[in-house]
Every structure is written in structure tokens, then in C-alpha cells.
Amino acid sequence: MNSQRSSQVDFAQAATYSFWPWRLIGLVAPNFFGNPAQGDYWGYGNFWEDAIYVGFLPFLLAFVALIGLRKKNENRSLIIFLAALIPVSFLLALGNNTPLYEWLFRTVPTFALFQSPTRFSIWMVFALALLAGMVVDSWHRPTGRGLYWSRLAIAAGVALLLGTILGGFLANQSLLDAPQTFFTATLTMGIFALLAAWLNLRAPTEKIAKKVNWQWLVAGLVAVDLLFAGWGLNPGTNLELYNEELSLSPEIEARISEGRVFIPSVDEYELRYERLFQFDSFFTEDPMEIRSSLLPDIFMLDEIRSANNYDPLMPGRYTTFMDAFARADQSTQNLLLARMNVNLLESFTSIDKGNPSLTPINHLARVRWSTCARYVDSADEALAQLTGDLELNTVIIEGMPRSESCDFAYQPLVQITRDTANQVEIIVNSDNAGWLVLADTHYPGWQVRVNGSQAEIYPADGLFRAVHLEAGRWDVNFVYIPMWFYFGLGLSLLSWLALPILWRRSAEK
């Protein structure tokens, strides 16, 4: 309710990652369009978004389960449900490739709150895995017509292997125009298909107990298949990337300690996806370049503050503020950067070569004092007031107006004495009443105590936190104490206390 997904996104953004229909071949040949772990992926978007491979043998077993729907089975109702789930999942995953998803997006509640419809394919993957597991116990050696088709499948597999080897040779000799990944993936598929067919011919008969050795062969084939397909898809890097200290000039280090770094969205996108984290490969020539890029959220390793954020769920106020920043003119953008406590602007004059440039800019402190305020009723009104002609030290407050005299020259003692993730303590000593503004995101759960007494936090400038203080010396303590945390803690404690009682009752029965 407090994230950027509390309101719908536009359809074009929501459907960005729709299932690429050609990736259906991934059910039997997962690396047909290459693999980023091997550095040769050339398919659409992220490899893992529409990766649907469950293993060649499990896919065949699931297919057998669907064919056997006509037979009586104690799990028939569940098989029917899973069989229906597969096309539903596929149709939803297609996203903007069919008119169905757009109709759901504009008609059915909740569909407009999520993006990447290709992720609905996880239902299909789950259903295929369950179907394979349900039919494997009834697997037995084929006889009659089943034996005929099994032998024919082996012959077809051998022919496929020979044709693939020939095609790969012709492609290497530039006599056939086709990506090498086609032949590698097809060759791998053919090998696993032959092994699956051989296991089928070696399966136990219905009249004897299952052979333990054969069961281990089945489990081993599936394990090797999935390991081969998924090897490298959870990439790692040398620990030195985390152990080495970031090398910055003394001037830059001094400015970073006083404020935040900001990377414009265009530069951040190009740096992230065209230079450091390309979709076709997991490999980077110089991993330390990632560390020195100050990309969000890598900067946390060096305890550097930034105005950028790359979390999938972000506070709605932050997202609205950054959207307003993107639409604003240059003078207003400078004003917003100053209020965000940004004092270093990181940009890239050339993405292909050259290092990032860090430009110092004028900024307001992270915690500041203001005796001049404008009062509005909502965050939208506050952002509308933040234009390039607004006095820099004027604060926009969402709340009841208070009578104050503006004195831009007066700056009292304001000092942060404690700063952690869940607490910020500030000392204020002022001769005048005014607003203490903390340039951190306003969010439910934050509370403020002034000299030990509870006070009210007001949204400031559409994004930050502010508290009104009279003249005097004040110890201001912002602390994050969400009530839902204690509610959840209470439920957990009750559950633990109930366990011995439930266990005792179960033992008595």
C-alpha cells in the first residue's frame, strides 16, 4: 500500500517481459538461443525470465500423464487440474502477444499492479514437474506397440544426432547460415533423448518389483540433465571484489561523506545494461569496475549514500518524487538534487571508454533548519510547488499552517549525534521556532521523540521528514518502530507457545 505498486503501471511497462513464443523450444532444448553463463545468449530479454526447462525426461513423463487422462486414476482430478493450468499459464505468460492479457489488465483488479507476464509460466513449470512425479511410479517396460514406438524413437534420436553433427560441421565451414547454439542445444537434446529411450527399454516389468539400480539411473539422468542446463546460471565472483577498498580521491571522499551521489537515469541505464550487466553474458572484463561505478545498490559495500535505488519495491513517495524529477526542467532538477542532499553528480561522457565523471554541485545538508514554510494538503501539491524559482531553504509542509517569520540568514546549531538504519538522533539549539528537516524518506513506522516526548512527523517537500520545534535546545530522535513488526512478533510467540500443547495432544491420541 506504500510502495510504487499501490497504483497501476501503464500497459506498455507492465507487459515489457511477455513470454517470447519461440522460447517454447526451451521445454526440450534450454540453450537453443544460447546461455549467458556461456556468454553466447542472443534471445530476447533476460534468459531467466522465460526459462521453462524442467528436464527432458520429466517433460516426457508429464506428456505421458496428459495422454493417460482417459484411463481411470486415483489422481485423475488433480491431473485434469494441472492439465488445465498449463494452457492458462501459457496464455497469461504471452502478455502483449495476445489481446487476452491487455483485456485482463484493463478489466480485472490486481492485474494492473504487476509486470512481466512471462513469470506466469512458473505455473506451467510447477504443473509439469508435478505431472512427471505422479506418473513415474507407474513407469514400466513397454510391450507391443509401445515397444515399437520406443525403438522407433531411438532410431529417430540417432538420425537427429547425425543430422545435427553434420549441420554443425557445415556451419563451422560457413556453408550453412545458422547460429552455433542451434546445433549444440539440439545435439544435447538428442543425447538425453537417447538416454531416456534406453532407460525406457530397461525399465522393470509390471510383474516384478522396481529395480533400485534402475531408479538411481533415472534420478541420476534427471540430475545430470538439470545440472548441465543450469550450470553457471547462479554466477559468482572473486571475493577480492568485496574485500578490496574503493579507491577515490581525497576530495571526492570528503564530498561523499557530506552528501549523496546521484546518477541520471540515462547514464545509469547505459552503464548497467550496456557496459556492466549485459544480457548476453555474465562475464565482465574488470569486476572492480562494477565496484567503482557506484551503481545502486553496490555503493552500500562502501557505505556511500546515494539518491538512486534499484530495489524492486520502493516507497511510493520516492518513486513519485523521482518521476517529478525526470519531468522537471534543469533549474528545478538542480533544486530537487540540492534538497535530496546530493552533492556529487555522476555521469559518463562515453560508455564504451573512459571513466565516470563526478561533478560537485551545491546542496543542502541532510539535516537542515528552515523558518520559512509553505503549506499544502498533499504530496502532489508539494511537488507542484517545487519549481526552480522556489527559495532554496523554503520547506513545503503537508499539514496545518503555522505562523512564522522567514529568516533565511539565521542558521542555528543542528548536529547529527547518532545515525543508524533505524535511528537518527539530532541536537538542535535555536533562538527561533522553525522546522527541522531530515532529507530521508518519509514512511509509515517512523516516529519522533523530542526531549523524550512523542511528537508528529510531517511530510516535507513531498518526500522527506520534518518536525516543528519552538525556540530552545532539543534532542530529536527519529526512530523506526513499525507497529506491524510487534504484531507479527506477538503472533510468532503465540505460535511457539502453542506448539508444545499441540504436540502433547497429538501424543495423547
Secondary structure, DSSP 8 states (H G I E B T S, - for coil): --BGGGS---HHHHTSS---GGGGGGGT-TTTT--TTTT---SSS-TTTT-----HHHHHHHHHHHHGGGS--TTHHHHHHHHHHHHHHHHHHTGGGSHHHHHHHHHSTTGGG---GGGGHHHHHHHHHHHHHHHGGG-----THHHHHHHHHHHHHHHHHHHHHHHHHHHHTTSS-S-HHHHHHHHHHHHHHHHHHHHHHTS--TTS---HHHHHHHHHHHHHHHHHHHTTSS----THHHHS-----HHHHHHHHHSEEE--HHHHHHIIIIIIS-TT-S--S-HHHHHHTT-TTGGGGGT--BS----SS-BHHHHHHHHHHHHS-HHHHHHHHHHTTEEEEEE-S-SSSS--EEEE-----SEEEES-EEEESSHHHHHHH--TTS-TT-EEEES--------SS---EEEEEEEETTEEEEEEEESS-EEEEE-S---TTEEEEETTEEE--EEETTTEEEEEE-SEEEEEEEEE--HHHHHHHHHHHHHHHHHHHHHHHHHH-
